[in-house]
Amino acid sequence: MVSGSGKFFIGCLFGLVLFLAPLSPAARDVSLGEAIQISQEHSYRLKSARADSARADHEYKAAGAARYPTLSVEGVSYYIDETATAELPFGQSLELGTKDNYQIDVRLSAPLYTGGRLAGLIGARRAERQARAGMVRADEYQTALECQRAYLGLMVAEALLAAAEASRERIEILRKDVLNLHANGLADSLDILETELAYQQVLQMTVEKGTDRRQAEEVLAKLLGLSPGTTISPSEVIGEPEPPVSADSISVADIKRVELDIMESRLTAARQFHRLARADFFPALSGYVGYSAGKPNRNFIESDWNDNFIAGLALNWEFNLGGRTVNSSRAARQSVHILESEKRELEEGLILQTNLARDRLMLAFRRFDISRTEYRLAQRKYHLAELKQEAGHLTLNRLLEMEAELTSAEQLYQASMISFYIARAEFLYSLGSPDIFGGL
């Protein structure tokens, strides 16, 4: 029977549990495709890249607007307490201007010829806009790869934890059997100590694998923007991988990386800036029309309102005698050469990266294939050892050694299987394949 105070304590404890339960983060089932999508939406790096791309788009539109006419309006009103006078013959005087002054000027001007300045600037801004848009796409690929690594890393940690728990269950069975045998006088104290030592060791391994899983979970939670402590359950189903197709040596034509498009856009921008620098060798011609109205406006004698229209051309040509224009043009041309070299270096680096990723993928499958065979052999070996130990033809110590071998083989098998998919994700990323955004 429970006393009244005991019932009160249990009721308070139950109420506290109900109160705190909603505060604890709930478990969340997430597939790999969903995780990649969530990480794309949460990534601050991507948000910054998208804002930078939007800025480049506005800069391009601002540059293109320079082709259109520009309307300027200027108005002024002021009072002069004393105006100038002119003395005329016969003692007369003439007041020049008026004390109350009003003036408004409206002018519409448009560029007629710029020597390539406008075309160069607009072309450069267009190429920069394309490069910034490519950088957004490159960050999307990078974020997808990071998410794949974190997600699969969590699956590795979860598989290793499951293997450790399976080992603990096997040791617990042996532990109970040894205790029963000892109670019947068929096992000695040394058998109990060996079993207990193996049990403590597998407990330690289980704790370590549990910690590894929690840490992997925290890494993925950060990428997904989830609160710390959220339990994530990977729902992706992983099957045994198929042998990858062995391709010949990869060329730059096989690589669809966004970085190549970014470099091409940067090179185009550099060529346009070179064109912009050369435009300083040529004059700039613009046309304009205007309307002017005011009091006294251009009539400094009469104090009445008057207006007039004006139209004309404006020529502007500046040429530095110290060679500034020549050196600026040469510097811009060298920038083009620099980027051409960087582009070739990028192509070679991407080819090497992709070939290495392909080799790692082939190696990962080979490791998986070997570990799968080892795991099957270890399973069969442990099963036979159990039968021999039950028949009294195998020592307990030897059975525990085989159990440790089985656990190690199972962990290696699980880790190598998921490691293959990590290597596959890196290979897809190195190729620039859009498959990196999907599941397994």
VENWO-V767496 format. One record per residue. N is the residue number from 1. OMEGA is omega in degrees with one decimal (999 if undefined). Layout:
# VENWO-V767496
{{N/OMEGA} {N/OMEGA}}
This chain:
# VENWO-V767496
{{1/179.6} {2/-179.0} {3/179.8} {4/178.5} {5/178.1} {6/178.0} {7/178.3} {8/179.8} {9/-179.8} {10/178.5} {11/178.0} {12/180.0} {13/179.5} {14/178.0} {15/178.9} {16/178.3} {17/178.3} {18/-179.7} {19/-176.3} {20/-175.8} {21/179.5} {22/-178.1} {23/-178.4} {24/-178.9} {25/-179.5} {26/176.1} {27/-176.9} {28/175.8} {29/-176.6} {30/172.5} {31/-178.3} {32/178.5} {33/177.7} {34/179.8} {35/179.2} {36/179.5} {37/179.9} {38/179.9} {39/177.3} {40/-179.4} {41/-175.0} {42/-170.6} {43/176.3} {44/176.3} {45/177.9} {46/178.1} {47/178.1} {48/180.0} {49/178.4} {50/177.0} {51/178.2} {52/177.2} {53/177.4} {54/177.6} {55/178.8} {56/178.0} {57/178.2} {58/177.6} {59/177.6} {60/179.4} {61/177.7} {62/178.5} {63/179.6} {64/-179.9} {65/-179.9} {66/177.4} {67/-176.0} {68/178.7} {69/178.7} {70/179.8} {71/177.8} {72/179.9} {73/179.0} {74/178.3} {75/-178.7} {76/176.5} {77/-178.7} {78/-177.5} {79/177.1} {80/-175.4} {81/-179.5} {82/179.2} {83/178.5} {84/178.3} {85/177.9} {86/180.0} {87/-179.6} {88/176.8} {89/179.5} {90/172.9} {91/178.4} {92/178.0} {93/-178.9} {94/178.6} {95/-179.9} {96/179.7} {97/-179.0} {98/-179.8} {99/176.5} {100/-176.0} {101/176.9} {102/-177.7} {103/173.7} {104/-180.0} {105/177.6} {106/-178.5} {107/176.4} {108/-177.3} {109/-179.5} {110/177.6} {111/177.2} {112/179.0} {113/-178.6} {114/179.7} {115/-179.4} {116/-178.7} {117/-177.9} {118/-179.4} {119/179.1} {120/-178.8} {121/-180.0} {122/178.1} {123/178.9} {124/179.2} {125/177.6} {126/178.9} {127/177.1} {128/176.9} {129/178.2} {130/179.1} {131/-179.9} {132/176.0} {133/176.5} {134/178.3} {135/174.6} {136/-179.7} {137/178.2} {138/177.0} {139/176.2} {140/177.2} {141/-179.2} {142/178.5} {143/178.2} {144/178.5} {145/178.6} {146/179.4} {147/178.0} {148/-179.8} {149/-178.4} {150/-179.3} {151/-180.0} {152/174.8} {153/175.6} {154/178.2} {155/175.4} {156/-178.9} {157/179.6} {158/179.0} {159/178.8} {160/176.1} {161/178.4} {162/178.1} {163/178.7} {164/179.0} {165/176.0} {166/176.5} {167/178.7} {168/178.5} {169/178.2} {170/179.4} {171/178.1} {172/177.3} {173/177.6} {174/-179.4} {175/178.3} {176/179.4} {177/-179.6} {178/177.9} {179/177.8} {180/178.5} {181/179.1} {182/178.5} {183/179.1} {184/178.2} {185/-178.8} {186/176.9} {187/-178.7} {188/-177.4} {189/180.0} {190/177.3} {191/178.7} {192/-179.3} {193/179.3} {194/178.6} {195/179.9} {196/177.9} {197/178.3} {198/179.6} {199/178.9} {200/178.9} {201/-179.8} {202/173.3} {203/178.4} {204/178.8} {205/179.0} {206/178.3} {207/-179.5} {208/179.8} {209/175.4} {210/177.1} {211/177.7} {212/179.4} {213/179.8} {214/179.1} {215/177.0} {216/178.4} {217/179.3} {218/178.5} {219/179.4} {220/179.9} {221/178.3} {222/179.3} {223/-178.3} {224/-179.7} {225/178.8} {226/-179.4} {227/178.6} {228/-179.9} {229/177.9} {230/177.9} {231/-179.3} {232/178.2} {233/177.6} {234/-179.1} {235/179.7} {236/178.8} {237/-178.0} {238/174.9} {239/178.4} {240/-175.0} {241/174.3} {242/179.3} {243/178.5} {244/179.0} {245/-179.5} {246/-179.3} {247/174.9} {248/179.7} {249/-173.2} {250/177.5} {251/-178.1} {252/178.5} {253/-179.7} {254/-174.3} {255/-179.6} {256/-177.3} {257/179.4} {258/-179.1} {259/177.6} {260/177.4} {261/178.1} {262/179.8} {263/178.0} {264/177.7} {265/177.3} {266/178.3} {267/176.4} {268/178.0} {269/179.5} {270/177.4} {271/179.0} {272/176.2} {273/174.1} {274/176.5} {275/179.0} {276/179.3} {277/179.3} {278/-178.8} {279/179.4} {280/175.2} {281/-172.7} {282/178.9} {283/175.1} {284/-177.6} {285/178.6} {286/176.4} {287/-178.2} {288/171.3} {289/-177.2} {290/177.2} {291/-177.3} {292/178.6} {293/179.4} {294/177.5} {295/8.3} {296/-177.4} {297/-177.8} {298/-179.7} {299/-177.4} {300/-178.6} {301/178.9} {302/179.0} {303/-180.0} {304/174.8} {305/174.3} {306/-178.5} {307/178.9} {308/174.6} {309/-180.0} {310/176.8} {311/-178.7} {312/178.6} {313/177.8} {314/179.6} {315/179.6} {316/-178.5} {317/178.3} {318/178.8} {319/-177.9} {320/-177.3} {321/179.1} {322/177.8} {323/-178.9} {324/-177.7} {325/-179.7} {326/-177.7} {327/176.4} {328/177.7} {329/178.9} {330/178.3} {331/178.5} {332/177.7} {333/177.3} {334/176.1} {335/176.5} {336/179.7} {337/179.6} {338/-178.2} {339/175.4} {340/176.7} {341/178.8} {342/178.4} {343/178.5} {344/177.6} {345/178.4} {346/179.3} {347/178.8} {348/179.8} {349/179.5} {350/176.7} {351/178.5} {352/-179.4} {353/-178.4} {354/177.5} {355/178.1} {356/178.3} {357/177.6} {358/178.7} {359/177.9} {360/177.2} {361/178.5} {362/178.3} {363/-179.8} {364/177.8} {365/179.1} {366/177.4} {367/178.4} {368/-177.8} {369/179.5} {370/-178.5} {371/176.4} {372/177.6} {373/179.1} {374/-179.3} {375/178.2} {376/177.6} {377/179.5} {378/176.8} {379/179.7} {380/-178.5} {381/-179.3} {382/178.1} {383/178.0} {384/179.7} {385/177.0} {386/179.8} {387/179.8} {388/-179.9} {389/176.9} {390/179.5} {391/178.3} {392/-178.6} {393/-179.4} {394/-178.7} {395/178.6} {396/-179.5} {397/179.2} {398/177.7} {399/178.0} {400/177.5} {401/179.2} {402/176.3} {403/177.0} {404/176.9} {405/178.3} {406/178.8} {407/179.3} {408/179.9} {409/179.7} {410/179.1} {411/178.6} {412/179.3} {413/-179.4} {414/-178.2} {415/-178.5} {416/179.4} {417/-179.1} {418/176.7} {419/175.8} {420/-178.5} {421/173.6} {422/177.1} {423/177.9} {424/178.8} {425/179.2} {426/177.6} {427/177.4} {428/178.4} {429/-178.9} {430/177.0} {431/-173.4} {432/-178.2} {433/176.9} {434/177.5} {435/-179.8} {436/-179.0} {437/-179.1} {438/178.7} {439/-177.8} {440/999}}
